[in-house]
Amino acid sequence: MKKILFFLFFIPFGFDSGICLAEAPSQVAGFQLGADISVYKDRVDMSTALPIRYAESISEVEINQTEYLASGLIAYGTCAAPGKVVRIKLKYTDSGRDFYDKLLARFEKKFGKPDEWRGDPFHIVIAWKWSFVDKSKNRISLILQHNRQDTDEKIGNSVKMTLTDAVGKERQCYEKSHPEPRSPSVGKQPLQADWDMLIPR
């Protein structure tokens, strides 16, 4: 019974029709895309909030560990829609491949076959992506991943759900308020490579 309740709670769900011929998901583990981050003040550690590198108008905050979640990051906007959750990344406590296969089977039962393979050719990282559009025309991406040994990614099983258009609006908002200075290129001499500096030795 406990396992049944776990899968009902931790598989993303929503109430909007998407392009996957399934209801577009909008939340997972009680975290809702588009909600205000303040709603989760008792479930996240706001002292860990940091802007994302190269996406400074979006900040990430760590969730508090639970029985079923080893870790997680909730991303929210700070420019176009301050405080609104735009991405949810969660790592399950169970990092085994058998658990991943059970999750994948339940994802496919709910959302249909995934739209895109996002893993590597050697299946060290196994990742499948679903893409949705809800009734409000919001694009939502969902990725379920199992990573055996790639240290550049989280080891174990994880789920990531992103409000794609909201992320784009946050980046556009930041770029608009922080325009890059234009440097004149007319008459500029081509850079001469210092090969001693560029090649390992």
DRENLUM-854437 format. One record per residue (C-alpha): residue number from 1; residue in one letter; x, y, z. Coordinates in Angstrom, 3 decimals. Example, Ala and Ser with C-alpha at 12.3 -4.5 7.8 and 13.67 -1.06 7.14 Angstrom:
<rec><vexfi>1</vexfi><marro>a</marro><u>12.300</u><v>-4.500</v><w>7.800</w></rec>
<rec><vexfi>2</vexfi><marro>s</marro><u>13.670</u><v>-1.060</v><w>7.140</w></rec>
END
This chain:
<rec><vexfi>1</vexfi><marro>m</marro><u>0.000</u><v>0.000</v><w>0.000</w></rec>
<rec><vexfi>2</vexfi><marro>k</marro><u>2.875</u><v>2.346</v><w>0.865</w></rec>
<rec><vexfi>3</vexfi><marro>k</marro><u>4.495</u><v>1.775</v><w>-2.546</w></rec>
<rec><vexfi>4</vexfi><marro>i</marro><u>1.199</u><v>2.481</v><w>-4.326</w></rec>
<rec><vexfi>5</vexfi><marro>l</marro><u>0.810</u><v>5.781</v><w>-2.479</w></rec>
<rec><vexfi>6</vexfi><marro>f</marro><u>4.429</u><v>6.631</v><w>-3.328</w></rec>
<rec><vexfi>7</vexfi><marro>f</marro><u>3.917</u><v>6.224</v><w>-7.071</w></rec>
<rec><vexfi>8</vexfi><marro>l</marro><u>0.682</u><v>8.212</v><w>-6.981</w></rec>
<rec><vexfi>9</vexfi><marro>f</marro><u>2.491</u><v>11.029</v><w>-5.209</w></rec>
<rec><vexfi>10</vexfi><marro>f</marro><u>5.818</u><v>11.130</v><w>-7.020</w></rec>
<rec><vexfi>11</vexfi><marro>i</marro><u>4.803</u><v>10.641</v><w>-10.654</w></rec>
<rec><vexfi>12</vexfi><marro>p</marro><u>4.107</u><v>14.070</v><w>-12.222</w></rec>
<rec><vexfi>13</vexfi><marro>f</marro><u>0.504</u><v>14.844</v><w>-13.032</w></rec>
<rec><vexfi>14</vexfi><marro>g</marro><u>-1.656</u><v>17.675</v><w>-14.313</w></rec>
<rec><vexfi>15</vexfi><marro>f</marro><u>-4.981</u><v>18.494</v><w>-15.847</w></rec>
<rec><vexfi>16</vexfi><marro>d</marro><u>-4.166</u><v>19.913</v><w>-19.288</w></rec>
<rec><vexfi>17</vexfi><marro>s</marro><u>-4.060</u><v>18.125</v><w>-22.614</w></rec>
<rec><vexfi>18</vexfi><marro>g</marro><u>-0.675</u><v>17.984</v><w>-24.286</w></rec>
<rec><vexfi>19</vexfi><marro>i</marro><u>0.849</u><v>16.939</v><w>-27.581</w></rec>
<rec><vexfi>20</vexfi><marro>c</marro><u>1.697</u><v>13.506</v><w>-26.156</w></rec>
<rec><vexfi>21</vexfi><marro>l</marro><u>-2.001</u><v>12.574</v><w>-26.298</w></rec>
<rec><vexfi>22</vexfi><marro>a</marro><u>-1.960</u><v>12.611</v><w>-22.502</w></rec>
<rec><vexfi>23</vexfi><marro>e</marro><u>-2.698</u><v>15.122</v><w>-19.787</w></rec>
<rec><vexfi>24</vexfi><marro>a</marro><u>0.191</u><v>17.559</v><w>-19.518</w></rec>
<rec><vexfi>25</vexfi><marro>p</marro><u>1.917</u><v>17.271</v><w>-16.139</w></rec>
<rec><vexfi>26</vexfi><marro>s</marro><u>2.241</u><v>20.351</v><w>-13.974</w></rec>
<rec><vexfi>27</vexfi><marro>q</marro><u>3.472</u><v>19.066</v><w>-10.633</w></rec>
<rec><vexfi>28</vexfi><marro>v</marro><u>5.489</u><v>16.343</v><w>-8.949</w></rec>
<rec><vexfi>29</vexfi><marro>a</marro><u>6.012</u><v>15.488</v><w>-5.269</w></rec>
<rec><vexfi>30</vexfi><marro>g</marro><u>3.748</u><v>18.379</v><w>-4.356</w></rec>
<rec><vexfi>31</vexfi><marro>f</marro><u>5.822</u><v>21.003</v><w>-6.204</w></rec>
<rec><vexfi>32</vexfi><marro>q</marro><u>3.829</u><v>22.897</v><w>-8.859</w></rec>
<rec><vexfi>33</vexfi><marro>l</marro><u>5.138</u><v>24.631</v><w>-11.976</w></rec>
<rec><vexfi>34</vexfi><marro>g</marro><u>3.986</u><v>28.250</v><w>-11.982</w></rec>
<rec><vexfi>35</vexfi><marro>a</marro><u>3.411</u><v>28.358</v><w>-8.227</w></rec>
<rec><vexfi>36</vexfi><marro>d</marro><u>5.097</u><v>30.971</v><w>-6.056</w></rec>
<rec><vexfi>37</vexfi><marro>i</marro><u>8.245</u><v>29.717</v><w>-4.356</w></rec>
<rec><vexfi>38</vexfi><marro>s</marro><u>7.021</u><v>31.187</v><w>-1.052</w></rec>
<rec><vexfi>39</vexfi><marro>v</marro><u>4.371</u><v>28.465</v><w>-0.940</w></rec>
<rec><vexfi>40</vexfi><marro>y</marro><u>7.166</u><v>25.955</v><w>-0.295</w></rec>
<rec><vexfi>41</vexfi><marro>k</marro><u>9.030</u><v>27.869</v><w>2.424</w></rec>
<rec><vexfi>42</vexfi><marro>d</marro><u>8.656</u><v>24.878</v><w>4.769</w></rec>
<rec><vexfi>43</vexfi><marro>r</marro><u>9.878</u><v>22.399</v><w>2.139</w></rec>
<rec><vexfi>44</vexfi><marro>v</marro><u>12.933</u><v>24.241</v><w>0.809</w></rec>
<rec><vexfi>45</vexfi><marro>d</marro><u>15.984</u><v>25.899</v><w>2.345</w></rec>
<rec><vexfi>46</vexfi><marro>m</marro><u>15.846</u><v>29.478</v><w>1.062</w></rec>
<rec><vexfi>47</vexfi><marro>s</marro><u>19.329</u><v>30.155</v><w>2.481</w></rec>
<rec><vexfi>48</vexfi><marro>t</marro><u>20.673</u><v>27.995</v><w>-0.380</w></rec>
<rec><vexfi>49</vexfi><marro>a</marro><u>19.125</u><v>30.143</v><w>-3.130</w></rec>
<rec><vexfi>50</vexfi><marro>l</marro><u>21.604</u><v>31.063</v><w>-5.853</w></rec>
<rec><vexfi>51</vexfi><marro>p</marro><u>21.234</u><v>32.474</v><w>-9.391</w></rec>
<rec><vexfi>52</vexfi><marro>i</marro><u>21.977</u><v>30.000</v><w>-12.155</w></rec>
<rec><vexfi>53</vexfi><marro>r</marro><u>25.191</u><v>30.689</v><w>-14.035</w></rec>
<rec><vexfi>54</vexfi><marro>y</marro><u>24.485</u><v>32.131</v><w>-17.511</w></rec>
<rec><vexfi>55</vexfi><marro>a</marro><u>20.783</u><v>32.339</v><w>-16.574</w></rec>
<rec><vexfi>56</vexfi><marro>e</marro><u>21.031</u><v>34.968</v><w>-13.850</w></rec>
<rec><vexfi>57</vexfi><marro>s</marro><u>17.321</u><v>35.811</v><w>-13.881</w></rec>
<rec><vexfi>58</vexfi><marro>i</marro><u>16.556</u><v>32.325</v><w>-12.556</w></rec>
<rec><vexfi>59</vexfi><marro>s</marro><u>17.507</u><v>31.190</v><w>-9.063</w></rec>
<rec><vexfi>60</vexfi><marro>e</marro><u>17.601</u><v>27.667</v><w>-7.655</w></rec>
<rec><vexfi>61</vexfi><marro>v</marro><u>16.909</u><v>26.584</v><w>-4.090</w></rec>
<rec><vexfi>62</vexfi><marro>e</marro><u>17.518</u><v>23.192</v><w>-2.479</w></rec>
<rec><vexfi>63</vexfi><marro>i</marro><u>14.629</u><v>21.129</v><w>-1.145</w></rec>
<rec><vexfi>64</vexfi><marro>n</marro><u>14.633</u><v>19.522</v><w>2.271</w></rec>
<rec><vexfi>65</vexfi><marro>q</marro><u>15.453</u><v>15.817</v><w>2.094</w></rec>
<rec><vexfi>66</vexfi><marro>t</marro><u>12.546</u><v>13.423</v><w>2.591</w></rec>
<rec><vexfi>67</vexfi><marro>e</marro><u>12.046</u><v>9.682</v><w>2.878</w></rec>
<rec><vexfi>68</vexfi><marro>y</marro><u>11.624</u><v>9.352</v><w>-0.890</w></rec>
<rec><vexfi>69</vexfi><marro>l</marro><u>13.688</u><v>12.301</v><w>-2.172</w></rec>
<rec><vexfi>70</vexfi><marro>a</marro><u>17.440</u><v>12.397</v><w>-1.653</w></rec>
<rec><vexfi>71</vexfi><marro>s</marro><u>17.793</u><v>15.934</v><w>-2.988</w></rec>
<rec><vexfi>72</vexfi><marro>g</marro><u>16.283</u><v>18.424</v><w>-5.382</w></rec>
<rec><vexfi>73</vexfi><marro>l</marro><u>16.401</u><v>21.926</v><w>-6.825</w></rec>
<rec><vexfi>74</vexfi><marro>i</marro><u>13.442</u><v>24.211</v><w>-7.426</w></rec>
<rec><vexfi>75</vexfi><marro>a</marro><u>14.117</u><v>26.987</v><w>-9.951</w></rec>
<rec><vexfi>76</vexfi><marro>y</marro><u>12.118</u><v>30.208</v><w>-9.946</w></rec>
<rec><vexfi>77</vexfi><marro>g</marro><u>12.150</u><v>33.433</v><w>-11.918</w></rec>
<rec><vexfi>78</vexfi><marro>t</marro><u>13.445</u><v>36.761</v><w>-10.625</w></rec>
<rec><vexfi>79</vexfi><marro>c</marro><u>12.771</u><v>39.052</v><w>-13.608</w></rec>
<rec><vexfi>80</vexfi><marro>a</marro><u>9.792</u><v>38.354</v><w>-15.897</w></rec>
<rec><vexfi>81</vexfi><marro>a</marro><u>7.729</u><v>36.616</v><w>-13.198</w></rec>
<rec><vexfi>82</vexfi><marro>p</marro><u>9.524</u><v>36.970</v><w>-9.851</w></rec>
<rec><vexfi>83</vexfi><marro>g</marro><u>9.059</u><v>34.013</v><w>-7.537</w></rec>
<rec><vexfi>84</vexfi><marro>k</marro><u>7.260</u><v>31.779</v><w>-10.023</w></rec>
<rec><vexfi>85</vexfi><marro>v</marro><u>8.527</u><v>28.191</v><w>-10.249</w></rec>
<rec><vexfi>86</vexfi><marro>v</marro><u>9.850</u><v>27.419</v><w>-13.741</w></rec>
<rec><vexfi>87</vexfi><marro>r</marro><u>11.653</u><v>24.102</v><w>-13.181</w></rec>
<rec><vexfi>88</vexfi><marro>i</marro><u>11.584</u><v>21.184</v><w>-10.754</w></rec>
<rec><vexfi>89</vexfi><marro>k</marro><u>14.542</u><v>18.782</v><w>-10.464</w></rec>
<rec><vexfi>90</vexfi><marro>l</marro><u>14.281</u><v>15.916</v><w>-7.978</w></rec>
<rec><vexfi>91</vexfi><marro>k</marro><u>16.541</u><v>12.968</v><w>-7.177</w></rec>
<rec><vexfi>92</vexfi><marro>y</marro><u>14.826</u><v>9.861</v><w>-5.848</w></rec>
<rec><vexfi>93</vexfi><marro>t</marro><u>16.241</u><v>8.123</v><w>-2.774</w></rec>
<rec><vexfi>94</vexfi><marro>d</marro><u>16.240</u><v>4.768</v><w>-4.571</w></rec>
<rec><vexfi>95</vexfi><marro>s</marro><u>19.068</u><v>4.958</v><w>-7.121</w></rec>
<rec><vexfi>96</vexfi><marro>g</marro><u>18.710</u><v>1.444</v><w>-8.528</w></rec>
<rec><vexfi>97</vexfi><marro>r</marro><u>18.051</u><v>0.529</v><w>-12.161</w></rec>
<rec><vexfi>98</vexfi><marro>d</marro><u>15.152</u><v>-1.721</v><w>-11.150</w></rec>
<rec><vexfi>99</vexfi><marro>f</marro><u>13.407</u><v>1.253</v><w>-9.542</w></rec>
<rec><vexfi>100</vexfi><marro>y</marro><u>14.033</u><v>3.340</v><w>-12.666</w></rec>
<rec><vexfi>101</vexfi><marro>d</marro><u>12.456</u><v>0.675</v><w>-14.862</w></rec>
<rec><vexfi>102</vexfi><marro>k</marro><u>9.364</u><v>0.666</v><w>-12.629</w></rec>
<rec><vexfi>103</vexfi><marro>l</marro><u>9.149</u><v>4.439</v><w>-12.830</w></rec>
<rec><vexfi>104</vexfi><marro>l</marro><u>9.574</u><v>4.397</v><w>-16.616</w></rec>
<rec><vexfi>105</vexfi><marro>a</marro><u>6.791</u><v>1.844</v><w>-17.019</w></rec>
<rec><vexfi>106</vexfi><marro>r</marro><u>4.431</u><v>4.014</v><w>-14.979</w></rec>
<rec><vexfi>107</vexfi><marro>f</marro><u>5.447</u><v>7.175</v><w>-16.835</w></rec>
<rec><vexfi>108</vexfi><marro>e</marro><u>4.723</u><v>5.455</v><w>-20.158</w></rec>
<rec><vexfi>109</vexfi><marro>k</marro><u>1.386</u><v>4.173</v><w>-18.904</w></rec>
<rec><vexfi>110</vexfi><marro>k</marro><u>0.369</u><v>7.712</v><w>-17.909</w></rec>
<rec><vexfi>111</vexfi><marro>f</marro><u>1.961</u><v>9.793</v><w>-20.685</w></rec>
<rec><vexfi>112</vexfi><marro>g</marro><u>2.567</u><v>7.335</v><w>-23.513</w></rec>
<rec><vexfi>113</vexfi><marro>k</marro><u>5.895</u><v>6.551</v><w>-25.146</w></rec>
<rec><vexfi>114</vexfi><marro>p</marro><u>8.526</u><v>9.295</v><w>-24.759</w></rec>
<rec><vexfi>115</vexfi><marro>d</marro><u>9.205</u><v>11.703</v><w>-27.610</w></rec>
<rec><vexfi>116</vexfi><marro>e</marro><u>12.982</u><v>11.835</v><w>-27.473</w></rec>
<rec><vexfi>117</vexfi><marro>w</marro><u>16.014</u><v>9.889</v><w>-26.265</w></rec>
<rec><vexfi>118</vexfi><marro>r</marro><u>18.254</u><v>12.155</v><w>-24.146</w></rec>
<rec><vexfi>119</vexfi><marro>g</marro><u>20.786</u><v>9.630</v><w>-22.893</w></rec>
<rec><vexfi>120</vexfi><marro>d</marro><u>24.185</u><v>8.702</v><w>-24.307</w></rec>
<rec><vexfi>121</vexfi><marro>p</marro><u>24.939</u><v>5.997</v><w>-26.924</w></rec>
<rec><vexfi>122</vexfi><marro>f</marro><u>26.501</u><v>3.710</v><w>-24.298</w></rec>
<rec><vexfi>123</vexfi><marro>h</marro><u>23.506</u><v>3.906</v><w>-21.932</w></rec>
<rec><vexfi>124</vexfi><marro>i</marro><u>25.642</u><v>5.114</v><w>-19.048</w></rec>
<rec><vexfi>125</vexfi><marro>v</marro><u>23.046</u><v>7.870</v><w>-18.782</w></rec>
<rec><vexfi>126</vexfi><marro>i</marro><u>19.552</u><v>6.628</v><w>-19.615</w></rec>
<rec><vexfi>127</vexfi><marro>a</marro><u>17.169</u><v>9.526</v><w>-20.147</w></rec>
<rec><vexfi>128</vexfi><marro>w</marro><u>13.821</u><v>9.870</v><w>-21.899</w></rec>
<rec><vexfi>129</vexfi><marro>k</marro><u>11.998</u><v>13.100</v><w>-22.647</w></rec>
<rec><vexfi>130</vexfi><marro>w</marro><u>8.301</u><v>13.871</v><w>-23.096</w></rec>
<rec><vexfi>131</vexfi><marro>s</marro><u>7.064</u><v>17.181</v><w>-24.525</w></rec>
<rec><vexfi>132</vexfi><marro>f</marro><u>3.657</u><v>18.711</v><w>-23.857</w></rec>
<rec><vexfi>133</vexfi><marro>v</marro><u>1.610</u><v>21.820</v><w>-24.589</w></rec>
<rec><vexfi>134</vexfi><marro>d</marro><u>-1.145</u><v>22.583</v><w>-22.091</w></rec>
<rec><vexfi>135</vexfi><marro>k</marro><u>-4.463</u><v>24.361</v><w>-22.715</w></rec>
<rec><vexfi>136</vexfi><marro>s</marro><u>-2.830</u><v>27.718</v><w>-22.013</w></rec>
<rec><vexfi>137</vexfi><marro>k</marro><u>-0.277</u><v>26.976</v><w>-24.764</w></rec>
<rec><vexfi>138</vexfi><marro>n</marro><u>2.534</u><v>26.576</v><w>-22.240</w></rec>
<rec><vexfi>139</vexfi><marro>r</marro><u>5.261</u><v>24.171</v><w>-23.335</w></rec>
<rec><vexfi>140</vexfi><marro>i</marro><u>6.321</u><v>21.683</v><w>-20.696</w></rec>
<rec><vexfi>141</vexfi><marro>s</marro><u>9.187</u><v>19.215</v><w>-20.881</w></rec>
<rec><vexfi>142</vexfi><marro>l</marro><u>9.553</u><v>16.141</v><w>-18.700</w></rec>
<rec><vexfi>143</vexfi><marro>i</marro><u>12.752</u><v>14.070</v><w>-18.404</w></rec>
<rec><vexfi>144</vexfi><marro>l</marro><u>13.211</u><v>10.847</v><w>-16.464</w></rec>
<rec><vexfi>145</vexfi><marro>q</marro><u>16.858</u><v>9.881</v><w>-16.033</w></rec>
<rec><vexfi>146</vexfi><marro>h</marro><u>18.989</u><v>7.050</v><w>-14.658</w></rec>
<rec><vexfi>147</vexfi><marro>n</marro><u>22.727</u><v>7.678</v><w>-14.354</w></rec>
<rec><vexfi>148</vexfi><marro>r</marro><u>25.133</u><v>4.900</v><w>-13.454</w></rec>
<rec><vexfi>149</vexfi><marro>q</marro><u>28.524</u><v>6.621</v><w>-13.375</w></rec>
<rec><vexfi>150</vexfi><marro>d</marro><u>28.677</u><v>9.950</v><w>-15.232</w></rec>
<rec><vexfi>151</vexfi><marro>t</marro><u>29.952</u><v>12.295</v><w>-12.516</w></rec>
<rec><vexfi>152</vexfi><marro>d</marro><u>28.898</u><v>15.348</v><w>-14.549</w></rec>
<rec><vexfi>153</vexfi><marro>e</marro><u>25.294</u><v>14.340</v><w>-13.869</w></rec>
<rec><vexfi>154</vexfi><marro>k</marro><u>23.481</u><v>13.314</v><w>-10.697</w></rec>
<rec><vexfi>155</vexfi><marro>i</marro><u>24.117</u><v>9.643</v><w>-9.957</w></rec>
<rec><vexfi>156</vexfi><marro>g</marro><u>20.949</u><v>7.585</v><w>-9.589</w></rec>
<rec><vexfi>157</vexfi><marro>n</marro><u>17.358</u><v>8.297</v><w>-10.616</w></rec>
<rec><vexfi>158</vexfi><marro>s</marro><u>15.968</u><v>11.772</v><w>-11.181</w></rec>
<rec><vexfi>159</vexfi><marro>v</marro><u>13.067</u><v>13.621</v><w>-12.742</w></rec>
<rec><vexfi>160</vexfi><marro>k</marro><u>13.120</u><v>17.092</v><w>-14.265</w></rec>
<rec><vexfi>161</vexfi><marro>m</marro><u>10.072</u><v>19.084</v><w>-15.312</w></rec>
<rec><vexfi>162</vexfi><marro>t</marro><u>10.424</u><v>22.483</v><w>-16.978</w></rec>
<rec><vexfi>163</vexfi><marro>l</marro><u>8.042</u><v>25.252</v><w>-17.970</w></rec>
<rec><vexfi>164</vexfi><marro>t</marro><u>9.979</u><v>25.915</v><w>-21.168</w></rec>
<rec><vexfi>165</vexfi><marro>d</marro><u>8.362</u><v>29.183</v><w>-22.253</w></rec>
<rec><vexfi>166</vexfi><marro>a</marro><u>8.722</u><v>30.680</v><w>-18.760</w></rec>
<rec><vexfi>167</vexfi><marro>v</marro><u>12.447</u><v>29.915</v><w>-18.776</w></rec>
<rec><vexfi>168</vexfi><marro>g</marro><u>12.749</u><v>31.654</v><w>-22.139</w></rec>
<rec><vexfi>169</vexfi><marro>k</marro><u>10.875</u><v>34.724</v><w>-20.883</w></rec>
<rec><vexfi>170</vexfi><marro>e</marro><u>13.173</u><v>34.970</v><w>-17.873</w></rec>
<rec><vexfi>171</vexfi><marro>r</marro><u>16.259</u><v>34.903</v><w>-20.080</w></rec>
<rec><vexfi>172</vexfi><marro>q</marro><u>14.782</u><v>37.490</v><w>-22.455</w></rec>
<rec><vexfi>173</vexfi><marro>c</marro><u>13.930</u><v>39.732</v><w>-19.510</w></rec>
<rec><vexfi>174</vexfi><marro>y</marro><u>17.485</u><v>39.546</v><w>-18.215</w></rec>
<rec><vexfi>175</vexfi><marro>e</marro><u>19.035</u><v>40.203</v><w>-21.621</w></rec>
<rec><vexfi>176</vexfi><marro>k</marro><u>16.775</u><v>43.213</v><w>-22.105</w></rec>
<rec><vexfi>177</vexfi><marro>s</marro><u>17.810</u><v>44.755</v><w>-18.785</w></rec>
<rec><vexfi>178</vexfi><marro>h</marro><u>21.477</u><v>43.770</v><w>-19.183</w></rec>
<rec><vexfi>179</vexfi><marro>p</marro><u>22.405</u><v>44.418</v><w>-22.832</w></rec>
<rec><vexfi>180</vexfi><marro>e</marro><u>25.886</u><v>43.345</v><w>-23.835</w></rec>
<rec><vexfi>181</vexfi><marro>p</marro><u>28.111</u><v>46.258</v><w>-24.893</w></rec>
<rec><vexfi>182</vexfi><marro>r</marro><u>28.984</u><v>46.228</v><w>-28.563</w></rec>
<rec><vexfi>183</vexfi><marro>s</marro><u>32.681</u><v>46.236</v><w>-29.344</w></rec>
<rec><vexfi>184</vexfi><marro>p</marro><u>33.832</u><v>47.799</v><w>-32.653</w></rec>
<rec><vexfi>185</vexfi><marro>s</marro><u>35.320</u><v>45.245</v><w>-35.025</w></rec>
<rec><vexfi>186</vexfi><marro>v</marro><u>36.158</u><v>47.447</v><w>-38.023</w></rec>
<rec><vexfi>187</vexfi><marro>g</marro><u>39.906</u><v>47.669</v><w>-38.512</w></rec>
<rec><vexfi>188</vexfi><marro>k</marro><u>40.580</u><v>45.310</v><w>-35.615</w></rec>
<rec><vexfi>189</vexfi><marro>q</marro><u>43.630</u><v>43.131</v><w>-36.139</w></rec>
<rec><vexfi>190</vexfi><marro>p</marro><u>43.050</u><v>39.354</v><w>-35.934</w></rec>
<rec><vexfi>191</vexfi><marro>l</marro><u>44.181</u><v>37.818</v><w>-32.671</w></rec>
<rec><vexfi>192</vexfi><marro>q</marro><u>47.493</u><v>35.992</v><w>-32.917</w></rec>
<rec><vexfi>193</vexfi><marro>a</marro><u>47.298</u><v>32.689</v><w>-31.077</w></rec>
<rec><vexfi>194</vexfi><marro>d</marro><u>49.802</u><v>32.106</v><w>-28.259</w></rec>
<rec><vexfi>195</vexfi><marro>w</marro><u>50.088</u><v>28.368</v><w>-28.783</w></rec>
<rec><vexfi>196</vexfi><marro>d</marro><u>52.238</u><v>27.871</v><w>-25.682</w></rec>
<rec><vexfi>197</vexfi><marro>m</marro><u>49.333</u><v>29.140</v><w>-23.598</w></rec>
<rec><vexfi>198</vexfi><marro>l</marro><u>46.702</u><v>27.077</v><w>-25.392</w></rec>
<rec><vexfi>199</vexfi><marro>i</marro><u>48.338</u><v>23.654</v><w>-25.598</w></rec>
<rec><vexfi>200</vexfi><marro>p</marro><u>48.843</u><v>21.489</v><w>-22.479</w></rec>
<rec><vexfi>201</vexfi><marro>r</marro><u>52.432</u><v>20.768</v><w>-21.482</w></rec>
END
